[in-house]
Amino acid sequence: MEMWRRHGEAASASLSAAPYSAHHKLYSEAVVSSIASAVALAEAGQFKEAVQYVQKAAKALYEAAKEVFEQVKVTVQRLVELFVEAVTRVLAWVDEHKAYLFLMTTVAAGVIALSVSLDMWGLIELDKLAHAASLTPFIPAGVKEYSREELFNILRKASDPYEKFREVAKAANAGGVRLAEPWESLRVLILPKPSEEERLMRGKAYRELDERKKKALFYAALALEEAFGVYKSALKEVAEGLREAVQKREVGEWPFKRVRYVADLGRLAKLAEKEEATFEKALEVLRKRLNEYAVRHGLGGLLNVEEGAARKLAEAKQPELSEFGGVSFGVKALAALMAYMEYALGRRGAFGKAARHWLEVGGSAWLLYYTPRTAYNKAIKASAEKPSAVEEMVAEGLRRLFLKPGADHYRGFVEELAKGGRLALMLEKEAESSYMFRLYRLEEGGGLKELGIKLRIEKVGEGVGITYVLELDARWRELFKQELEAAVKAAEELKERWPIEDRSPYMLSWVNSDVGISRKKGARVLEMGTTHLWQLAETHALFDWSYFTVLGVSLTLEGPKLQFRAHTSFDKLDEAIRRSAEGGWLKMLGVKAESWDGLKQWVAGNWDEVISAVERRLEGVKIGPRFDLAKALEELKGLKSKLADDKIAREVVAPALLLIQAERLGVNETTLRYFGGAASGTISGDGYVSAAMGVVGLTSGERAVALLWGAALAAYGIKAEVRRTGSAFQVVASGGDAVKLARLYFLYGPPLLEGDEKVKSHKLAEAMKLGAEGLNISWEGLRRTKGGHIAADLTISEGDVEIKYNVYLRGHDILLEFRSTNRGRAELAARLLRLAGVTAEVKKEGDRDVWRVTATTDRLAAGREELREALAEIVKTARGNGWVDEKKAEGRLEKLEKGRTVREGWPKYLVRLKKGALEVRFSSPNPDSIERETRRLGEVGLKEGRHFTVKMPEGGRLGYVNILRKGLVHAAWLSVHGSGEQRRLAEDFISYILERAKEEDEDVRRKVEEMVKEGKARGSLTLRNFEKKVEVDGREHVVKVIGGGAELKEGRGGRKLLRLKITAEVDGVWREYVITYGRHGADNAAVGRAYASVDAPGGREADAERFAAVIKALTGREPKVYRMKDGTIIIKCYGEHLEGFMRYTELADAIVRWLEEMGR
């Protein structure tokens, strides 16, 4: 109570100069007696209850001394405001953001006006430093208080930040230190007091938080804190600038008085530029630190950053958060920064709400510790939403005009709108959740020029936030003629390049997703709305839109995006169906129909066949935990009578036809072609592809339709999960199934256009990356042609899809060629080459109906490793046969090598065995080249001195970069466990060194492959849930590992020891097994020691046997067991055991670090 009394007296003292000084004593005592409860409630996040308490206390005081207050002309409302101010001031000393949340809750509850609260907050902000000298917050004597920034600076400068934090945390537990957030939350999680640990142990998350995870949590929080500090400083300036950039003014006289909002577009443009630059800097800091900490402290698996996963988490809606329960601390940290930025600037996403609460109020450690769903739920319970003023929303909407890449794409529109620098916005219409403004240009004399643009602002619900759209009249649409012409041009190119001549599968697929069926003047029409130019072009190539235009501009966090609208006659779909039923895909299926209505009737007539097919394919469908299969089947059976309804039929016809095709015609190259075509529009429209996450997904609003698609995919050998996400349903293929679906989408879907990024499908581009995995490339039939050229057959295949190309060795060149009279087959050949990394186009041979795909050495050398290897083998075999001379063969091989190094950017490394030891070295007389390689290896994640050595050129002699054994092993480890770009660079480096080793000889290849295998094996397994049966001394034991970790400790004489801790259950007996490794003997051998426990069930002998069973189960080798005369039993492990332990991700990092520090 004394603490609150001192704060309360300080707060009331700060108000003593105000006009209410006559009742100061009465007011002061009331505050002191009331704020203890109010602050306690607010501290616990119960802001509404705190506001209610203060309101009641103020009213009670007013009634108790009404005459006094009336005499000094203080109303009950003014007294409430004074109480609110006092509580806010006290809270501001404890937690500034909670003070702000409390204040905003009073506004939301109608207790005080927003203008009053803003004035009040401004006074508190301005007075805070001045009051700091005179006020005396309650801190016991001798207690050191660390602010957020102060402790961050201490930790960043420490040689071992984690150990330094533990030291500070111990002092805090002893009562000698007080910590601000997020450090207090980290203390609770990393080094809790006994009472705190008892509470935490009730949750599964803490029981799984071993020492390694605690360390990773700390470093993730440290990295996020640094990045957040970089961004927050600029964001505050941006937020203040936004408030100033749009001003609210009243114009006219009553009763015609109106509100006008005046926007300074020049200021908004500068703010957008500053915010984007600072955010990118913050992201760069976060990525860099996470990579640095992952490598330095061996925490790769826990600090890995998958950019795609982080972006999806940042953008996830509330029901989707549960899908991210297993992401790493690194992914959560990156997603938190992304989501916070979007939340702060208007996109109120679900994870953004969580990030905002935990970063500003609750402590970022909890944001990283909890699953995203739990973090969100707890944030919602604890936080109060800051109300958005109209002028703030206007400022945010107009700021988005200047965000990239949209601002660059539509620079002409942005510059035209920003002419003159200032806009006036007149509120035309206001509804419960939307505003509509008309825009005017504010001219020098004060006049207004109407622009023909309206700004619509809508609050669209939970987890989505606020949308901003500029609605344009006809005069503005002329600015976008170039974009519309680009769509027409792209559509013309697309028309010639479809791999399937029959367009009906593609059209039905788009009708299944984004192309709708509606009625205008009593007649049905096909229509579509999109913000993607490539979608407009793709559908125009299929439906030949009779009218399309730009209706508006959506203002997004990626800048302005055009809103396209298109429509055409319904006859286009009827005609495509009629032609297909006469001699195309539908005829193959036995369909009798001349129109869309006829096709609906045919599908309804064969619905029992569809249902039977679905029920048979259920084994190939993964049912998500929230998906009601029984209800889906019931709903699916009930659709038969509803197929006359276009809204239902458009979602059902395409997957139903694919199921019927699989049932009647089986799965082969022909049916896979039509499957790819009929699924392509569904993916291009409502679907998504992520190469980073290895997933392809379809979205539906209906449970039955999701199940139908799941069964259709299963019919073609693709296992997908059907799941519920909020009110929608998804069908998601992952892993190898996603690769197969992505590959079929890329091979048989629309062509991928190059050049203009606006007409390039990002979904197809992702599918190309994902589909390239596991491609089969082989060759055969080396021969001489009649013309004397050397030729061979090269085959690229995927499953049932196979294309055979001719390879010719001509002069000093290699030519790959495919020829066909079938344009679709030639298109497929070009696309398979694209998957193999070679850009090639289909060209017609003169006036003949022959289509040709060609690629020569330079392009072929830029292809994937499998392709380059096959081509090199053809050249070497021809050379071995004596069909080409040595010089020409070397020239071709050198071109392939040169092309590879151009593609991958690596210079030529020497890879050889020298006296039995592997040597990997790059040499150059150029100091710049040596420095470049040093930087590049640093980007891979290798450290100079530890993983490689450098000697600069001197006196005309060569300098070099020499990769040490541990460096190559570590690079292999990074190629699996590195973060994002770092992992890609490590993969490239390892792939290159393997190639160089294969070119040298078999012994070198084996040596390099051993090291690469060793590196990749580190951390490839996990202790958690490991289970195995092993035999020790003739008795079988069942080992179930629960978890474990490893840490470095200082032993006697300052020697570094490695301590492995493994928690396991053996034959029903639970125990934590500890093995301590040190260096012993003349040969400095790694020896691990452990002791059997006399207190264990069965005594020492039984415990030793169980201990040996654990070690054997995990490493494949039994330890040595020594029995001393005094009864002590020692279990010893050696280097081969350590290699085995290194395979587990919980142990690998610490083992590697110990080996590096202590030497092998």
Secondary structure, DSSP 8 states (H G I E B T S, - for coil): -HHHHHHHHHHHHTTTTSGGGGGHHHHHHHHHHHHHHHHHHHHTT-HHHHHHHHHHHHHHHHHHTHHHHHHTT--HHHHHHHHHHHHHHHHHHH-HHHHHHHHHHHHHTTSS-HHHHHHHHHHHHHHHHHHHHH------TT-EEE-HHHHHHHHHHSSSHHHHHHHHHHHHHTTSEEE-TTHHHHHHHHS--HHHHHHHTTSHHHHT--HHHHHHHHHHHHHHHHHHHHHHHHHHHHHHHHHHHEEEEEES-TTS-EEEEEEEHHHHHHHHHHHHHHHHHHHHHHHHHHHHHHHHTT-HHHH---HHHHHHHHH--GGGGGGGTT--HHHHHHHHHHHHHHHHTT---HHHHHHHHIIIII-HHHHHHS-HHHHHHHHHHH-------HHHHHHHHHHGGG-TTHHHHTHHHHHHHTTTSEEEEEEEEE-SSEEEEEEEEE-TTS-EEEEEEEEEEEE--TTT-EEEEEEE-HHHHGGGHHHHHHHHHHHHHHHT--SSS--HHHHHHHHTTT-EEEEETTEEEEEEEES-HHHHHHHHHHH--SEEEEEEEEEETTEEEEEEEEEEETHHHHHHHHHHHHHSHHHHTT---SSHHHHHHHHHHTHHHHHHHHHHHGGGEEE-TT--HHHHHHHHHHGGGGTTSHHHHHHHHHHHHHHHHHHHH-SSHHHHHHHHHHHHHHHHHT-EEETTTTEEEEEES-HHHHHHHHHHHHHTT--EEEEEETTEEEEEEEHHHHHHHHHHHHHHSS----S-GGGS-HHHHHHHHHHTTT-EEEEEEEEE-TTS-EEEEEEEEETTEEEEEEEEEETTEEEEEEEES-HHHHHHHHHHHHHTT----EEE-TTSS-EEEEEEHHHHTTS-HHHHHHHHHHHHHHHHTTSS-HHHHHHHHHHHHHHHHHHH-----EEEEETTEEEEEEEES-HHHHHHHHHHHHHHT--BTTTEEEE---TT--EEEEE-HHHHHHHHHHHHHS-HHHHHHHHHHHHHHHHHHHHH-HHHHHHHHHHHHHHHHTT-B-STT-EEEEEETTEEEEEEEEEEEEEEEE-GGG-EEEEEEEEEEETTEEEEEEEEEEEETTTTEEEEEEE--TTSTTHHHHHHHHHHHHHHHHHSS--EEEE-TTS-EEEEE-HHHHHHHTTBHHHHHHHHHHHHHH--
